[in-house]
């Protein structure tokens, strides 16, 4: 699946996307609290830094731009310093903002977040939630009408700050329908009838619950909420984001898909909804299946919540995540061709490859300590494992004691081992030349001069490492003790 999603993502490029909605300047004040104020029982924040990033619809535009698309932002800001700062940010990012109009009668929406020890402790909002004035609305709608024929899709980013009034949304739907352009919305409020005619909406669970009038406690509640919402706005699909429960896609044809969360650690959910609609929209506008679009959006959201503050997720970050998942999905015991592909993928991700080889007959503590030490030299440890026929040639007709499949699975069960590949030659020279490891490791019963492949590895800048062996600990020693005790 990951390889298909990667292909979908890579092919969803060069699109032109219009984002219409409430533009916000997100401001962050970073610091530490180490003492209490003598004036009141509150902490004193020692400010270390502050920064400004695009928020709201501008964050959606920023995400789409980071995914490799051309993006046209439409909305309003105040005729003030905050609005000028937003324009500078958009120019620096490369967002087309001719459709962002100044309204001298209202301030630029500004959210100030205070962060102490990587945790948000306070948010201050400066905003005017009244509908935009008619003269601003006229400029905005004229721009939308002019731009609609050249874009591949429209995202309405509704934060309830006055830009996406009912008549503006109706106008967008009318012009989009005329140009056969897909429109989707990240909705606000409890009345979703104003989105009638939009193809897709992406509420979170709380928003879906309020709009559907259903308290969501179970999967059946989620399904019923989605059914009601689809009936209300008469669209093609609703994608409900559910936090730790992942997300659920409900399509008008009755198809429902639940996607578990991809988040590893959650530091900040700010902007996660913007990331979801950006990725979901881009992939859908490119003509791909909505389920694939939702899976990619889910991965992107999992990456985004691992960051502190309003932030974007890049195409490269999603690809890296997919590649790492593909590496894990391959399993640990590989054929030689599979190993070559896996190593190539790992090297593209700048992983340092460690290689060692052996028979590993009767796995013991000496082997485990040796392999742990070997793994410490890089990012991936690959073991070349002698198959049964080569072990017999090396150790004699009574070996191995344990067959190659069992030995491979025992090694694969170790956390320090990433991949195991069987080989039938007496030396691993073919494997070493095929995968070109960064580090070649052997046990202390060898000297560096005796290590097969050392010269080859060193010829391209790699190195050989010798790991001391534990005295008195070997398969032969264990066999001898068993014979002495049980003969």
Secondary structure, DSSP 8 states (H G I E B T S, - for coil): -HHHHHHHHHHS-S-EEEEEE-EEEEEEEEEEEEEE-SSSSSEEEEEEEEEEEEEEHHHHHHHHHHTT-EEEEEEEEESSHHHHHHHHHHHHHT-EEEEEEEETTS--EEEEEEEETTEEEEEEEE---S---HHHHHHHHHHHHHHHTT-SEEEEE--SSSSS-HHHHHHHHHHHHHTT-EEEEE--SS-GGGGTT-SEE--BHHHHHHHHT----SHHHHHHHHHHHHHHH--SEEEEE-GGG-EEEEETTS-EEEE----S--S--TTHHHHHHHHHHHHHHTT--HHHHHHHHHHHHHHHTTSSSS----HHHHHHHHHHHHHHHT-SEE-HHHHHHHHHHHHHTT--EEEEEE---S--HHHHHHHHHHHTTSSEEEEEEE-HHHHHHHH-TT--SS-HHHHHHHHHTSTT--EEEEE-SSSSHHHHHHH--SEEEEETTS-GGG-TTHHHHHHTT-EEEEE---TT-SHHHHHHHHHHHH-
